[in-house]
Each structure stands twice: as C-alpha cells, then as structure tokens.
C-alpha cells in the first residue's frame, strides 16, 4: 500500500513538472509556431458592404455573382427546399418589409435585391449559439466554426434575415468533386453555413468575390474609416438597411 501511494505521488509530481516545463520546451523547440499573417492581408475595425441597386438589380446579374460565390466556397447545389445559399435575390417587399412605400417609383418595386448575411454589429445569432460555433471576429465579421456547430439551429431561429442554411444532407454528394476549390473546406452534414464576407480572400489582400466581380455595384470597406470606399458611398448616396427595428445593426447597406 505504501509503495503504491509513494509511486502515485512520484508520478503525479513528475506529471506536474512536465506540464510546467512543456510550454517553455515547446517554445524553444518551435513545436507550436505562431500563425504567420500574410503581409498582403487587409484589415478593418468593422467590414461593411454597400450594394447599389441602381446598378445591380436583375435576378440574372445577382445569380451570376451567386454562382461565383458558391463555386468559390464549395456551396452544394440542392434542388429542394433544403437548398444552401450564401447569396441570392428577392423582391423589395420581402427584402424591406418594414420600409414599404406605395409612393416609390414602380421600377424600384420591380428590382431584384441581392441578399446575404448582414454581418451585424449586434448579431442575435451569436448570442444564442450554445457552443460559440458562430462568433464575431475583431473585424466585425460574423464567422462560423463548422467543427463546433452541433446543428441545434438556434442561430437560424435568431437570425431575422433568413441568412443561414442547414446541411440536411451530406454536402459532398451535391458537389462536383472535380471542380472543388481546394483553398476552401467543404462542410459536413448537420451544420449551419452562410456568407463569410470572403474572409479567406481578405487574408491574402483580395476583396470579396461578389464585390470584385460586380463592376462597381458592390462596394466593400471599413465602416469605421471615414476615408474608406464604403463611407464615401454612404456620404454621397441615400441608403437603407434591412429590418432596422430588430436592433442588430446590419453592415450591409442598399442604395435605392
């Protein structure tokens, strides 16, 4: 009994000493090197987007941008109500239900409006996620950690914009595996996904793919920088946001 106890104490002491030394040893050996930041990466205090609906207003044009976005992010094509969407289009009435104005020009009501995650400053989805699988980054982007998502869909219920999709099926079964983008991970069944403002492109100095391909109809920049392209447009144009009364402070603005 004494020997067993002595052995246990000896092993416990050894383990404690190892844990105390391990971080220093790993640091000196380079076992865990810090993640290197691409010098071309672009940064912001709060990324935001302005969509000029006088320039981008047809379903066809928005669908082209959606196709680019979905291909770049390996979004599966599901031909049912279980579709996965990062970027899509809808009507004025569905996009701005709180801002219906019967005296607006008829043409405004007939436009198609590009919809995506609004990357809100006060995101309700983040507050309800029990595992922190959805979280707000320091640059304001509302991100998803697919490995932490348990599929509870609380975030989907909390999002007032319908910006999240759930993978009811195995996503890879609905992808052309010969055309996958190897730079972006595929997802798994049972997780939520959505637009991520192209964080992987920002990390290498590129703008979101929809903004890059929109020929000036989509402007992207730092909402807190008075000299950013976004702030320039917001100063010069009248814009509205979706469902302002819910208090989430969306970071996607629309020029009407």
C-alpha positions in Angstrom: 0.0 0.0 0.0 2.8 2.4 1.0 4.7 1.6 -2.2 1.6 2.2 -4.3 1.0 5.6 -2.6 4.6 6.5 -3.0 4.6 5.6 -6.7 1.4 7.6 -7.2 2.9 10.7 -5.6 6.1 10.3 -7.6 4.2 10.0 -10.9 1.9 13.0 -10.0 5.0 15.1 -9.2 6.6 14.1 -12.5 3.5 15.0 -14.4 3.2 18.4 -12.8 6.9 19.1 -13.5 6.4 18.1 -17.1 3.4 20.4 -17.6 5.3 23.3 -16.1 8.3 22.7 -18.4 6.4 21.8 -21.5 5.3 25.3 -22.7 8.9 26.5 -22.4 10.3 23.5 -24.1 7.8 23.8 -27.0 8.5 27.5 -27.3 12.3 26.9 -27.5 11.9 24.0 -29.9 9.4 25.7 -32.1 6.8 23.0 -31.6 4.0 25.4 -31.8 4.9 28.3 -34.1 2.6 31.3 -34.2 0.4 31.6 -37.2 2.0 33.8 -39.8 0.0 36.7 -41.2 0.1 37.3 -44.9 1.7 40.8 -45.4 -0.9 41.4 -48.1 -3.9 40.8 -45.8 -6.4 43.7 -45.4 -7.8 44.7 -42.1 -10.7 46.7 -40.7 -12.4 47.6 -37.4 -15.8 46.7 -39.0 -16.1 45.4 -42.5 -19.2 46.6 -44.3 -20.8 46.4 -47.8 -22.9 48.8 -49.9 -25.0 47.3 -52.7 -26.1 49.8 -55.4 -29.4 48.5 -56.6 -29.5 51.1 -59.4 -26.6 49.1 -60.9 -27.3 45.6 -59.6 -31.0 45.0 -59.9 -31.7 41.9 -62.1 -32.1 38.3 -60.9 -29.8 37.2 -63.7 -26.9 39.5 -62.6 -27.3 38.5 -59.0 -27.4 34.8 -59.9 -24.1 35.2 -61.8 -22.5 36.6 -58.7 -24.1 33.9 -56.6 -22.7 31.2 -58.9 -19.2 32.7 -58.4 -19.6 32.9 -54.6 -21.0 29.4 -54.4 -18.2 27.9 -56.6 -15.5 29.7 -54.6 -16.9 28.4 -51.3 -17.9 24.9 -52.4 -21.6 25.5 -51.6 -23.6 22.4 -52.6 -26.4 22.7 -55.1 -29.5 21.1 -53.6 -32.7 21.2 -55.7 -35.3 21.3 -53.0 -36.5 23.4 -50.1 -33.3 22.3 -48.3 -31.2 24.5 -50.6 -27.9 26.0 -49.3 -27.5 29.7 -50.2 -24.9 32.3 -49.4 -26.0 34.9 -51.9 -29.4 35.0 -53.5 -32.1 37.5 -54.7 -35.5 38.5 -53.6 -38.2 41.2 -54.1 -38.4 44.6 -52.5 -41.4 43.6 -50.3 -39.5 40.6 -48.8 -36.2 42.4 -48.5 -37.5 45.6 -46.9 -40.9 44.6 -45.3 -40.7 47.5 -42.8 -40.0 50.1 -45.4 -42.7 49.5 -47.9 -43.6 52.8 -49.5 -46.5 52.9 -52.0 -45.2 56.1 -53.5 -41.8 54.7 -54.5 -41.2 54.5 -58.3 -42.7 51.4 -59.7 -39.3 50.4 -61.1 -37.9 50.2 -57.6 -40.5 47.5 -56.7 -39.6 45.5 -59.7 -35.9 45.3 -59.0 -34.3 42.1 -57.7 -32.3 42.7 -54.5 -29.1 40.8 -53.5 -29.3 39.2 -50.1 -26.6 37.7 -47.9 -25.5 37.6 -44.3 -25.6 41.1 -42.9 -22.6 40.6 -40.5 -24.5 42.7 -37.9 -22.7 44.8 -35.3 -25.1 43.4 -32.7 -25.7 39.8 -34.1 -28.6 37.9 -32.4 -27.2 34.7 -33.9 -24.0 34.9 -31.8 -25.9 35.5 -28.6 -27.9 32.3 -28.8 -25.3 29.8 -30.0 -24.6 27.4 -27.2 -21.2 26.3 -28.4 -19.9 29.6 -29.8 -19.7 28.0 -33.2 -20.9 31.3 -34.6 -18.9 34.2 -33.3 -18.0 37.8 -34.1 -14.4 38.4 -35.2 -12.4 41.5 -34.1 -13.0 42.9 -37.6 -16.8 42.6 -37.2 -17.3 39.6 -39.5 -19.8 37.1 -38.1 -18.0 33.8 -38.6 -18.7 30.1 -38.4 -16.6 27.3 -36.9 -18.1 24.3 -38.6 -16.4 21.9 -36.2 -18.1 23.4 -33.2 -21.6 23.5 -34.7 -23.9 20.9 -33.2 -26.8 21.6 -35.6 -29.2 23.0 -33.0 -30.2 25.7 -35.4 -30.7 28.3 -32.7 -28.8 30.8 -34.8 -31.2 30.2 -37.7 -34.2 30.9 -35.5 -32.5 34.0 -34.1 -31.4 35.5 -37.5 -34.2 37.9 -38.6 -32.9 37.8 -42.2 -33.0 34.1 -43.1 -29.3 34.3 -44.0 -28.3 30.8 -42.7 -28.7 27.4 -44.3 -28.6 24.0 -42.7 -27.0 20.9 -44.3 -29.8 18.4 -44.0 -27.9 16.1 -46.5 -24.2 15.2 -47.0 -22.9 18.4 -48.8 -20.3 16.5 -50.8 -22.9 14.4 -52.5 -24.2 17.6 -54.1 -20.9 18.9 -55.3 -18.9 18.3 -58.4 -15.8 16.9 -56.8 -13.7 17.6 -59.9 -14.4 21.3 -59.6 -13.9 21.8 -55.9 -11.9 24.9 -54.7 -9.1 23.3 -52.7 -8.5 26.6 -50.9 -11.8 26.4 -49.0 -13.1 23.5 -46.9 -16.2 21.5 -47.7 -18.7 21.1 -44.8 -20.4 18.1 -43.3 -24.0 17.1 -42.8 -25.7 18.6 -39.8 -24.0 22.0 -39.7 -25.1 25.6 -40.5 -23.4 27.7 -43.0 -23.6 31.2 -44.6 -21.7 34.1 -46.3 -18.5 34.8 -44.5 -17.6 38.1 -46.4 -14.8 36.1 -48.0 -12.5 36.1 -45.0 -10.1 33.7 -46.9 -9.7 36.4 -49.6 -9.3 39.3 -47.2 -6.5 37.3 -45.6 -4.5 37.5 -48.8 -5.3 41.0 -49.8 -8.3 40.4 -52.0 -11.9 41.8 -51.8 -15.0 39.6 -51.6 -15.6 37.8 -54.9 -19.0 39.3 -55.4 -17.6 42.8 -54.9 -14.7 42.1 -57.2 -17.0 40.8 -60.0 -19.8 43.3 -59.6 -18.2 46.1 -61.8 -18.7 48.7 -59.1 -22.2 47.8 -58.0 -20.9 46.3 -54.7 -18.5 48.4 -52.5 -16.7 46.9 -49.6 -14.6 48.6 -46.9 -14.1 49.6 -43.2 -17.3 51.2 -41.8 -15.2 52.9 -39.1 -12.7 54.5 -41.5 -14.0 57.9 -42.8 -11.8 57.5 -45.9 -12.9 54.0 -46.9 -14.9 53.4 -50.1 -17.9 52.4 -48.1 -18.0 55.6 -46.1 -17.6 57.6 -49.3 -20.7 56.0 -50.8 -22.7 56.4 -47.6 -21.9 60.1 -47.6 -22.9 60.6 -51.1 -25.9 58.3 -51.5 -29.1 57.6 -49.7 -29.1 54.0 -48.3 -31.3 51.8 -46.3 -30.8 48.6 -44.3 -32.9 45.5 -43.8 -35.3 45.4 -40.7 -33.7 48.2 -38.7 -36.3 47.8 -35.9 -34.8 44.5 -34.7 -31.7 46.3 -33.5 -29.0 44.1 -34.9 -27.3 47.0 -36.8 -26.7 45.2 -40.2 -23.5 46.1 -42.0 -24.9 45.6 -45.5 -26.4 48.9 -46.9 -28.5 49.3 -50.1 -28.5 52.3 -52.4 -32.1 52.6 -53.6 
